[in-house]
Amino acid sequence: MAGAVLVAIAASIGNLLQGWDNATIAGAVLYIKKEFKLESEPTIEGLIVAMSLIGATIITTFSGAVSDSVGRKPMLIISSLLYFISGLIMLWSPNVYMLLLARLIDGFGIGLSVTLVPVYISETAPSEIRGLLNTLPQFNGSGGMFLSYCMVFGMSLMDSPSWRIMLGVLFIPSLLYFLLTVFYLPESPRWLVSKGRMAEAKRVLQKLRGREDVSGEMALLVEGLAVGPDTSVEEYIIGPASEYAGDHAPGGEERITLYGPEEGLSWVAQPVKGGQSALSLASRQGSLAGRGSMPLMDPLVTLFGSVHEKLPETMGSMRSALFPNFGSMFSVAGGADHQHPKTDQWDEESVHHEGDGEDGYVSDGAGGDYEEHLQSPLLSREATGVEGKEGGPHGSVFSMGRNSSLMGGEAVSSMGIGGGWQLAWKWSEKEGPDGKKEGGFKRIYLHQEGTQGSMRGSIVSLPGVEGADGGEYVHAAALVSQPALFSKDLIEQHPVGPAMVHPSETAVKGSLWKSLFEPGVRQALIVGVGIQILQQFAGINGVLYYTPQILEQAGVEVLLANIGISSDSASFLISAVTTLLMLPSIGIAMRLMDISGRRFLLLATIPILIGSLIILVLSNLISLGTVAHAVLSTVSVIIYFCTFVMGFGPIPNILCAEIFPTRVRGICIAICALTFWIGDIIVTYSLPVMLDSIGLAGVFGIYAVVCVLAFVFVFLKVPETKGMPLEVITEFFAVGAKAKMN
């Protein structure tokens, strides 16, 4: 996983620059006020600070749609250039107007990095450590603040501190960021798959994962192009085909055969009627109105929780001791007459250069090297039609090229698709209006239920299941929906030579904006927008921007009076110490993000935020003496900061980067980011006025009320997404939205 870790570290340098800017402007504004005589004009002072937020808001309005069109990497390159240009202008700034322009350009760079870095990391990181890597932006941001406060403190000890150098030095690290984005960062593999650039996506994944065989994940990325509109929850008992021979073999259309990547390995899945898995029970709860204790809790929260509560000791891993090769199940068909396809019978994918004949085909509609744009399909037809028969289709309908860019390479290990999930397909038939049987493939995301290990000698004690006496089996819950890879559009296409329509082309049809109103996407937007609003009005960015002034007003200079430094320098020093203490707190959050989970960290840290804010209110309302007041205020602010960065700081961006489908992820993350920046502008611009009118007690009292509302919202609406593949998360939102409407 070293490749993914290094890429995430490099990408999150953009957040280090954001943190550097946030802290620097908090210190530099004290000297800007003196030079431009803004003491009596708090509006201009607020505008200087908020101008970067205005720029971030402006560019966020279209950054998502543009990143969906041109890619994540070009937008990160532009972000680094904007940082560089703004640093040079701030270093020069002869007047307030040029400073405001530089802050606006700086905001453009901040907006792109804050919006797209979490998306980029989510799309490149393995599911098992996605939370850890997506906490890096918070860590780097706080690290940038610490370094900046150290610089500002050192310069404040000078006779004539230069705010231009404080702000302009940003151009040096931004140059490093530019070089990394251009020469080191790869494009997001999920974005490449969405554009049909499968060969390039495969190479990127191989680099990120450090192994040649990435077939299972490639298949997952293709399936993630389309979220099933009719996703259902089912249960299966899965065992080796050899254990289900003879009398134990489930027959007819109930039998589903799953094939592993190695020749001779196959499994049989038998549906469980009226099963009792946590996932199916949660799904059948519907609106959960019957649960009197939690009538307002979203079904989505229970659905996600039903997965995580089953395997806490394995953190969701499904590397079963029963079936060590129960990995990427890439070819599925059903029927008693079906024979396992032999390796030497698999079709080789033919690749043709453009212009080599009428059989040539460019998958993304553009010319170019075939290594960049596959010109042949991922699927090849073994039969010209599907013959419906009792027990399933005749023979193998489709096979995936052994050396294709999708499946590629040698046999895979039992890695699955991450988070304990496996990807497979099944063949199902139903009787059409004319009485003829119609067949089609269904996509299945499988997750093991119960404990791992051998169950030899047991008989399945679930309703509707005939167990394989003396055999081994796995009880699995499944999300079943319409596939992208084996879609009806692909099956009905007439091949031109060896070529067929690429899955990415069939999956991206239709209006993107219309997709935002799909029940699952709409539900995800409610969660994403809601948590971003509450995060901002909990006040963290306003407090961060004005930490020196807040601590000065709290009397922090009393604590450092014996050192012989000014009150400004004292506040900078306390701010540097505060941000330094935040770093180990974020380190703890990084360790727990994929173990305890996002939801747990939010529910555990928000009450501490409320407590620290209440103490701040009381310390400013009750006369405690100068020293006691300063100590209590400072300690409470530090606790507030350190607790915030463990939960409410990084998690909203992490969640928003996880819960949307690939097709509309850029647009949806832009909507959430736009909410973030609008809230940030309101909080930051209004804080100086609020401090003058209602004081620290009133400000922190408002923040405490918002945190209480945030706790209720998280408890009722925010699901746990740790360790789950992004594509499975979006399927769960579709199921949860459907359950909510029932």
CORMONOR-V382728 format. One record per residue. N is the residue number from 1. SS is DSSP state (hx for helix, st for strand, lp for the rest). PSI is psi in whole degrees, -180 to 180 (999 if undefined). Layout:
N & SS & PSI
N & SS & PSI
This chain:
1 & lp & 4
2 & hx & -36
3 & hx & -47
4 & hx & -36
5 & hx & -47
6 & hx & -38
7 & hx & -42
8 & hx & -40
9 & hx & -45
10 & hx & -44
11 & hx & -37
12 & lp & 1
13 & hx & -29
14 & hx & -34
15 & hx & -30
16 & hx & -41
17 & hx & -36
18 & hx & -46
19 & hx & -40
20 & hx & -46
21 & hx & -43
22 & hx & -46
23 & hx & -39
24 & hx & -44
25 & hx & -30
26 & hx & -35
27 & hx & -41
28 & hx & -28
29 & hx & -27
30 & hx & -37
31 & hx & -29
32 & hx & -41
33 & hx & -41
34 & hx & -43
35 & hx & -42
36 & hx & 8
37 & lp & 60
38 & lp & 12
39 & lp & -33
40 & lp & 7
41 & lp & 74
42 & hx & -23
43 & hx & -44
44 & hx & -39
45 & hx & -47
46 & hx & -35
47 & hx & -38
48 & hx & -43
49 & hx & -42
50 & hx & -12
51 & hx & -37
52 & hx & -32
53 & hx & -37
54 & hx & -44
55 & hx & -43
56 & hx & -39
57 & hx & -43
58 & hx & -49
59 & hx & -25
60 & hx & -27
61 & hx & -27
62 & hx & -1
63 & hx & -37
64 & hx & -49
65 & hx & -39
66 & hx & -40
67 & hx & -32
68 & hx & -27
69 & hx & -49
70 & hx & -13
71 & lp & 165
72 & hx & -42
73 & hx & -47
74 & hx & -35
75 & hx & -36
76 & hx & -36
77 & hx & -45
78 & hx & -41
79 & hx & -45
80 & hx & -37
81 & hx & -40
82 & hx & -41
83 & hx & -46
84 & hx & -48
85 & hx & -44
86 & hx & -37
87 & hx & -42
88 & hx & -41
89 & hx & -41
90 & hx & -32
91 & hx & -26
92 & hx & -44
93 & lp & 99
94 & lp & -19
95 & lp & 177
96 & hx & -36
97 & hx & -42
98 & hx & -35
99 & hx & -42
100 & hx & -39
101 & hx & -45
102 & hx & -41
103 & hx & -33
104 & hx & -46
105 & hx & -40
106 & hx & -39
107 & hx & -34
108 & hx & -45
109 & hx & -42
110 & hx & -45
111 & hx & -43
112 & hx & -45
113 & hx & -45
114 & hx & -35
115 & hx & -43
116 & hx & -23
117 & hx & -46
118 & hx & -38
119 & hx & -46
120 & hx & -45
121 & hx & -42
122 & hx & -37
123 & hx & -12
124 & hx & -18
125 & lp & 147
126 & lp & 149
127 & hx & -36
128 & hx & -26
129 & hx & 19
130 & hx & -41
131 & hx & -42
132 & hx & -50
133 & hx & -32
134 & lp & -1
135 & lp & -12
136 & hx & -40
137 & hx & -39
138 & hx & -42
139 & hx & -48
140 & hx & -37
141 & hx & -45
142 & hx & -36
143 & hx & -40
144 & hx & -38
145 & hx & -42
146 & hx & -48
147 & hx & -40
148 & hx & -43
149 & hx & -36
150 & hx & -42
151 & hx & -46
152 & hx & -40
153 & hx & -45
154 & hx & -41
155 & hx & -28
156 & hx & -19
157 & lp & -9
158 & lp & 161
159 & lp & -39
160 & lp & 83
161 & lp & 139
162 & lp & 111
163 & hx & -24
164 & hx & -42
165 & hx & -38
166 & hx & -47
167 & hx & -38
168 & hx & -22
169 & lp & -10
170 & hx & -28
171 & hx & -21
172 & hx & -56
173 & hx & -27
174 & hx & -28
175 & hx & -41
176 & hx & -43
177 & hx & -40
178 & hx & -46
179 & hx & -39
180 & hx & -43
181 & hx & -34
182 & hx & -46
183 & hx & -14
184 & lp & -46
185 & lp & 130
186 & lp & 168
187 & lp & 154
188 & lp & 127
189 & hx & -32
190 & hx & -39
191 & hx & -40
192 & hx & -42
193 & hx & -39
194 & hx & -20
195 & lp & 5
196 & lp & 11
197 & lp & 70
198 & hx & -40
199 & hx & -42
200 & hx & -40
201 & hx & -40
202 & hx & -44
203 & hx & -40
204 & hx & -45
205 & hx & -41
206 & hx & -40
207 & hx & -43
208 & hx & -37
209 & hx & -16
210 & lp & 28
211 & lp & 158
212 & lp & -40
213 & lp & 109
214 & lp & 29
215 & hx & -43
216 & hx & -43
217 & hx & -35
218 & hx & -44
219 & hx & -39
220 & hx & -42
221 & hx & -37
222 & hx & -44
223 & hx & -29
224 & lp & -7
225 & lp & -23
226 & lp & 129
227 & lp & 127
228 & lp & 128
229 & lp & -18
230 & lp & 42
231 & lp & 134
232 & st & 160
233 & st & 126
234 & st & 171
235 & st & 147
236 & st & 152
237 & st & 122
238 & st & 129
239 & st & 168
240 & st & 144
241 & hx & -33
242 & hx & -29
243 & hx & -15
244 & hx & 21
245 & lp & 162
246 & hx & -128
247 & hx & -21
248 & hx & -8
249 & lp & 120
250 & lp & 133
251 & lp & -179
252 & hx & -151
253 & hx & -8
254 & hx & -20
255 & st & 132
256 & st & 123
257 & st & 128
258 & st & 131
259 & st & 132
260 & lp & 175
261 & lp & -17
262 & lp & 143
263 & lp & 134
264 & lp & -8
265 & lp & 123
266 & st & 159
267 & st & 157
268 & st & 130
269 & st & 128
270 & st & 123
271 & st & 145
272 & lp & 121
273 & lp & 126
274 & lp & 39
275 & lp & 169
276 & lp & 22
277 & lp & 154
278 & hx & -38
279 & hx & -45
280 & hx & -36
281 & hx & -43
282 & hx & -39
283 & hx & -40
284 & hx & -14
285 & lp & -22
286 & lp & -122
287 & lp & -7
288 & lp & 23
289 & lp & -25
290 & lp & -19
291 & lp & 94
292 & hx & -28
293 & hx & -34
294 & hx & 63
295 & lp & -21
296 & lp & -8
297 & lp & 135
298 & lp & 136
299 & hx & -29
300 & hx & -41
301 & hx & -42
302 & hx & -38
303 & hx & -49
304 & hx & -41
305 & hx & -30
306 & hx & -25
307 & hx & -47
308 & hx & -29
309 & lp & -12
310 & lp & -34
311 & lp & 56
312 & hx & -32
313 & hx & -18
314 & hx & 4
315 & lp & 35
316 & lp & 3
317 & lp & 144
318 & lp & 41
319 & lp & 81
320 & lp & 137
321 & lp & -21
322 & lp & -52
323 & lp & 86
324 & lp & -19
325 & lp & 19
326 & lp & 69
327 & lp & -124
328 & lp & 102
329 & lp & 101
330 & lp & -7
331 & st & 119
332 & st & 135
333 & st & 168
334 & lp & 174
335 & lp & 144
336 & lp & -26
337 & lp & -3
338 & lp & 136
339 & lp & 145
340 & lp & 127
341 & lp & 131
342 & lp & 151
343 & hx & -40
344 & hx & -5
345 & hx & -8
346 & lp & 140
347 & lp & 138
348 & lp & 137
349 & lp & 127
350 & lp & 134
351 & lp & 127
352 & lp & 141
353 & lp & 151
354 & lp & 132
355 & lp & 1
356 & lp & 2
357 & lp & 174
358 & lp & -12
359 & lp & -12
360 & lp & 147
361 & lp & 127
362 & lp & 120
363 & lp & -32
364 & lp & 13
365 & lp & 8
366 & lp & 156
367 & lp & -177
368 & lp & 177
369 & lp & 138
370 & lp & -20
371 & lp & -28
372 & lp & -35
373 & lp & 110
374 & lp & 134
375 & lp & 8
376 & lp & 163
377 & lp & 169
378 & lp & -17
379 & st & 146
380 & st & 141
381 & st & 127
382 & lp & -20
383 & lp & 152
384 & lp & -10
385 & lp & 173
386 & lp & 118
387 & lp & 113
388 & st & 127
389 & st & 166
390 & lp & 128
391 & lp & -5
392 & st & -175
393 & st & 157
394 & lp & 121
395 & lp & -171
396 & lp & 122
397 & lp & -47
398 & st & 152
399 & st & 157
400 & st & 134
401 & lp & 132
402 & lp & -35
403 & lp & 19
404 & lp & 163
405 & lp & -22
406 & lp & -54
407 & lp & -34
408 & lp & 155
409 & lp & -170
410 & lp & -180
411 & lp & 145
412 & lp & 161
413 & lp & 180
414 & lp & 62
415 & lp & -21
416 & lp & -146
417 & lp & 10
418 & st & 148
419 & lp & 22
420 & lp & 12
421 & st & 149
422 & st & 146
423 & st & 132
424 & st & 173
425 & st & 150
426 & st & 155
427 & st & 130
428 & st & 152
429 & st & 150
430 & st & 159
431 & st & 124
432 & lp & 178
433 & lp & -30
434 & lp & 6
435 & lp & -9
436 & lp & 150
437 & st & 133
438 & st & 134
439 & st & 159
440 & st & 162
441 & st & 152
442 & st & 139
443 & st & 139
444 & st & 125
445 & st & 115
446 & st & 142
447 & st & 129
448 & st & 137
449 & lp & 150
450 & lp & -161
451 & lp & 160
452 & lp & 172
453 & lp & 175
454 & lp & 141
455 & lp & 31
456 & lp & 138
457 & lp & -3
458 & lp & 157
459 & lp & 131
460 & lp & 123
461 & lp & 47
462 & lp & 147
463 & lp & 136
464 & lp & 13
465 & lp & 131
466 & lp & 107
467 & lp & 157
468 & lp & 100
469 & lp & 129
470 & lp & 6
471 & lp & -176
472 & lp & 144
473 & lp & 166
474 & st & 132
475 & st & 118
476 & st & 137
477 & st & 153
478 & st & 141
479 & st & 118
480 & st & 129
481 & st & 178
482 & lp & 129
483 & lp & 161
484 & lp & -39
485 & lp & -39
486 & lp & 45
487 & lp & 160
488 & hx & -36
489 & hx & -39
490 & hx & -42
491 & hx & -36
492 & lp & -6
493 & lp & 141
494 & lp & 121
495 & lp & 145
496 & st & 102
497 & lp & -130
498 & lp & 0
499 & st & 151
500 & lp & 172
501 & lp & 139
502 & lp & 142
503 & hx & -36
504 & hx & -30
505 & hx & -35
506 & hx & -28
507 & hx & -25
508 & lp & 11
509 & lp & 151
510 & lp & 171
511 & lp & 131
512 & hx & -39
513 & hx & -33
514 & hx & -32
515 & hx & -25
516 & lp & -19
517 & lp & 4
518 & lp & 144
519 & hx & -44
520 & hx & -43
521 & hx & -42
522 & hx & -41
523 & hx & -41
524 & hx & -38
525 & hx & -37
526 & hx & -45
527 & hx & -48
528 & hx & -49
529 & hx & -41
530 & hx & -45
531 & hx & -29
532 & hx & -41
533 & hx & -48
534 & hx & -36
535 & hx & -46
536 & hx & -41
537 & hx & 1
538 & lp & -10
539 & lp & 8
540 & hx & -46
541 & hx & -37
542 & hx & -42
543 & hx & -41
544 & hx & -46
545 & hx & -36
546 & lp & 24
547 & hx & -47
548 & hx & -44
549 & hx & -38
550 & hx & -45
551 & hx & -34
552 & hx & -43
553 & hx & -30
554 & lp & -6
555 & lp & 29
556 & hx & -23
557 & hx & -21
558 & hx & -36
559 & lp & -28
560 & lp & 21
561 & hx & -34
562 & hx & -16
563 & hx & -27
564 & lp & 27
565 & lp & 161
566 & lp & 165
567 & hx & -36
568 & hx & -49
569 & hx & -37
570 & hx & -42
571 & hx & -36
572 & hx & -41
573 & hx & -44
574 & hx & -38
575 & hx & -41
576 & hx & -44
577 & hx & -40
578 & hx & -48
579 & hx & -30
580 & hx & -41
581 & hx & -24
582 & hx & -29
583 & hx & -50
584 & hx & -30
585 & hx & -43
586 & hx & -36
587 & hx & -40
588 & hx & -43
589 & hx & -40
590 & hx & -40
591 & hx & -36
592 & hx & -15
593 & lp & -37
594 & lp & 3
595 & lp & -66
596 & lp & -37
597 & lp & 167
598 & hx & -48
599 & hx & -44
600 & hx & -45
601 & hx & -38
602 & hx & -48
603 & hx & -25
604 & hx & -31
605 & hx & -30
606 & hx & -42
607 & hx & -34
608 & hx & -38
609 & hx & -45
610 & hx & -44
611 & hx & -44
612 & hx & -37
613 & hx & -38
614 & hx & -41
615 & hx & -40
616 & hx & -41
617 & hx & -48
618 & hx & -39
619 & hx & -22
620 & hx & -12
621 & hx & -30
622 & lp & 136
623 & lp & 112
624 & lp & -1
625 & lp & 154
626 & hx & -50
627 & hx & -47
628 & hx & -40
629 & hx & -45
630 & hx & -43
631 & hx & -48
632 & hx & -42
633 & hx & -45
634 & hx & -46
635 & hx & -41
636 & hx & -41
637 & hx & -42
638 & hx & -45
639 & hx & -41
640 & hx & -50
641 & hx & -51
642 & hx & -36
643 & hx & -38
644 & hx & -44
645 & lp & -9
646 & lp & -21
647 & lp & -75
648 & lp & -15
649 & lp & -64
650 & lp & -28
651 & hx & -40
652 & hx & -44
653 & hx & -36
654 & hx & -48
655 & hx & -45
656 & hx & -28
657 & lp & -6
658 & lp & -25
659 & lp & 0
660 & lp & 148
661 & lp & 154
662 & hx & -40
663 & hx & -34
664 & hx & 16
665 & hx & -43
666 & hx & -46
667 & hx & -45
668 & hx & -40
669 & hx & -30
670 & hx & -38
671 & hx & -45
672 & hx & -41
673 & hx & -36
674 & hx & -42
675 & hx & -43
676 & hx & -50
677 & hx & -37
678 & hx & -44
679 & hx & -40
680 & hx & -44
681 & hx & -46
682 & hx & -48
683 & hx & -47
684 & hx & -43
685 & hx & -30
686 & hx & -16
687 & hx & -45
688 & hx & -40
689 & hx & -41
690 & hx & -38
691 & hx & -37
692 & hx & -32
693 & hx & -48
694 & lp & -5
695 & hx & 179
696 & hx & -39
697 & hx & -46
698 & hx & -42
699 & hx & -50
700 & hx & -26
701 & hx & -42
702 & hx & -43
703 & hx & -37
704 & hx & -42
705 & hx & -42
706 & hx & -39
707 & hx & -36
708 & hx & -45
709 & hx & -37
710 & hx & -41
711 & hx & -44
712 & hx & -43
713 & hx & -46
714 & hx & -44
715 & hx & -39
716 & hx & -27
717 & hx & -24
718 & lp & 119
719 & lp & 169
720 & lp & 122
721 & lp & 9
722 & lp & 138
723 & lp & 0
724 & lp & 139
725 & lp & 146
726 & hx & -39
727 & hx & -34
728 & hx & -38
729 & hx & -45
730 & hx & -33
731 & hx & -39
732 & hx & -39
733 & hx & -36
734 & hx & -43
735 & hx & -44
736 & hx & -40
737 & hx & -39
738 & hx & -42
739 & hx & -35
740 & hx & -32
741 & hx & -19
742 & lp & 999
